[in-house]
Amino acid sequence: MRIQSRWRAHKQWLPVALWMGLIFVMSSDFGSGAHTSAILEPLILWIKPNASPEEIERVHFLVRMSAHLSEYAVLALLLLRAIKLSLRPTARRWSWQRAAVALLIAATYAATDEWHQSFVPSRTADLNDVLIDSSGALIGLMLVFFWCKLTSLGWFFPTRTPPQVGGIGKDRS
């Protein structure tokens, strides 16, 4: 019984841990520029056979930066979800305090990720990557903030009208 209650208390953090594990693996030699270019270059040349080496390098750079932004945006969203589910439920869908904690954790993980890369021979640690990763986390949190604002105003999902009382058995023609 005690093990089940501990599992219930911590299961919302499992997606966070799994995503952090994926980021860790991608920070190893497996996610190095040499490995990703071995996948991207043939794909680019298949799409555009006459692509110049500069174009291939530019696309490779954009794909890698997009990966940094998106993986940390997802991490921030998973962190925000886990933090929200770990605390007492509130009526508010958005909390600046929860978002700040999620951003701080994501930025800290980005810094430790770059530190980890400093030990991998085929990778380099770069402060700019920490800033890009943290920006990705911030963008993810901003998207959630705007989504919550738009949906609470009814722009995407109009408010539902409550059912009429005493409407059973009446003719609705």
C-alpha positions in Angstrom: 0.0 0.0 0.0 2.8 2.4 0.9 4.6 1.6 -2.4 1.4 2.4 -4.4 1.0 5.8 -2.7 4.6 6.7 -3.4 4.1 5.7 -7.0 1.0 7.9 -7.3 2.9 10.8 -5.7 5.8 10.6 -8.1 4.4 9.2 -11.4 3.9 12.6 -12.9 7.7 13.1 -12.8 8.3 9.9 -14.9 7.8 11.7 -18.3 10.3 14.4 -17.1 12.9 11.9 -16.2 12.4 10.0 -19.5 12.7 13.2 -21.5 15.8 14.3 -19.6 17.3 10.8 -20.3 16.6 11.3 -24.0 18.3 14.7 -23.9 21.3 13.1 -22.1 21.6 10.4 -24.8 21.4 13.0 -27.5 24.2 14.9 -25.7 26.5 12.0 -26.1 28.4 11.1 -29.3 25.2 9.7 -30.7 23.8 13.3 -31.1 27.1 14.8 -32.4 27.2 16.9 -35.5 29.0 14.1 -37.4 26.2 11.6 -36.7 23.3 14.0 -37.4 25.0 15.2 -40.7 25.3 11.5 -41.8 21.5 11.4 -41.6 20.7 15.0 -42.8 23.1 15.3 -45.7 21.6 12.4 -47.8 18.1 13.6 -47.0 18.9 17.1 -48.1 20.6 15.8 -51.3 17.6 13.6 -52.0 15.3 16.6 -51.7 17.6 19.0 -53.5 20.3 17.1 -55.5 22.2 20.2 -56.5 22.5 21.6 -52.9 25.8 23.3 -52.3 27.9 22.4 -49.2 27.0 25.9 -47.8 23.3 25.1 -48.1 23.7 21.7 -46.5 25.7 23.3 -43.6 23.0 26.0 -43.2 20.2 23.4 -43.1 22.2 21.2 -40.7 22.7 24.2 -38.4 19.0 25.2 -38.5 17.9 21.6 -37.8 20.2 21.3 -34.8 19.1 24.7 -33.4 15.5 23.8 -33.9 16.2 20.5 -32.0 17.7 22.5 -29.1 14.7 24.8 -29.0 12.1 22.1 -29.3 13.6 19.6 -26.9 13.8 22.2 -24.1 10.3 23.5 -24.9 9.0 20.0 -24.4 11.1 19.7 -21.2 9.6 22.9 -19.8 6.1 21.7 -20.6 6.7 18.4 -18.9 8.2 20.2 -15.9 5.2 22.6 -15.7 2.8 19.6 -15.8 4.7 17.7 -13.1 4.9 20.7 -10.8 1.2 21.4 -11.2 0.2 17.8 -10.5 2.6 17.7 -7.5 1.1 20.6 -5.7 -2.4 21.1 -4.4 -4.8 21.6 -7.2 -5.8 25.1 -7.8 -8.6 26.6 -10.0 -6.1 28.6 -11.9 -4.8 27.1 -15.1 -1.7 29.3 -15.2 0.7 30.1 -12.4 3.7 32.4 -12.9 5.4 30.8 -9.9 5.1 27.3 -11.4 6.3 28.6 -14.8 9.4 30.3 -13.1 10.3 27.0 -11.3 9.9 25.0 -14.5 12.1 27.5 -16.4 14.7 27.5 -13.6 14.9 23.7 -13.7 15.1 23.6 -17.5 17.8 26.2 -17.6 19.8 24.4 -14.9 19.5 21.1 -16.8 20.6 22.9 -19.9 23.8 24.1 -18.1 24.5 20.6 -16.7 23.9 19.1 -20.2 26.6 21.4 -21.6 28.9 20.5 -18.8 28.2 16.8 -19.7 29.1 17.5 -23.3 32.5 18.9 -22.2 33.5 15.3 -21.3 32.4 13.8 -24.6 35.3 13.9 -27.2 33.1 14.5 -30.2 31.1 17.3 -28.5 31.9 20.8 -27.2 30.3 22.8 -24.4 29.0 26.2 -25.4 27.3 28.8 -23.3 25.3 29.8 -26.4 23.7 26.4 -26.4 22.6 27.0 -22.8 21.0 30.2 -23.9 19.3 28.6 -26.9 18.0 25.7 -24.7 16.7 28.1 -22.0 15.1 30.2 -24.8 13.4 27.1 -26.0 12.0 26.4 -22.5 10.8 30.0 -22.3 9.1 29.8 -25.7 7.4 26.6 -24.6 6.1 28.2 -21.5 5.0 31.3 -23.4 3.0 29.1 -25.7 1.2 27.5 -22.8 0.5 30.9 -21.3 -1.0 32.2 -24.5 -2.9 29.0 -25.0 -4.4 29.3 -21.5 -5.3 32.9 -22.1 -6.9 32.3 -25.4 -8.9 29.3 -24.3 -10.1 31.0 -21.1 -11.4 33.9 -23.2 -13.4 31.4 -25.3 -11.6 32.3 -28.6 -10.9 28.7 -29.4 -13.4 26.9 -27.4 -16.7 28.9 -26.9 -18.1 28.5 -23.4 -20.8 25.9 -23.3 -24.3 26.9 -22.5 -25.7 25.1 -19.4 -28.5 22.6 -20.0 -32.0 24.0 -19.5 -33.7 22.9 -16.3 -37.0 21.2 -16.8 -36.4 20.5 -20.5 -37.1 16.8 -20.3 -40.3 15.7 -22.0 -41.0 19.1 -23.6 -41.5 19.5 -27.3 -38.5 21.3 -28.8 -39.9 22.0 -32.2 
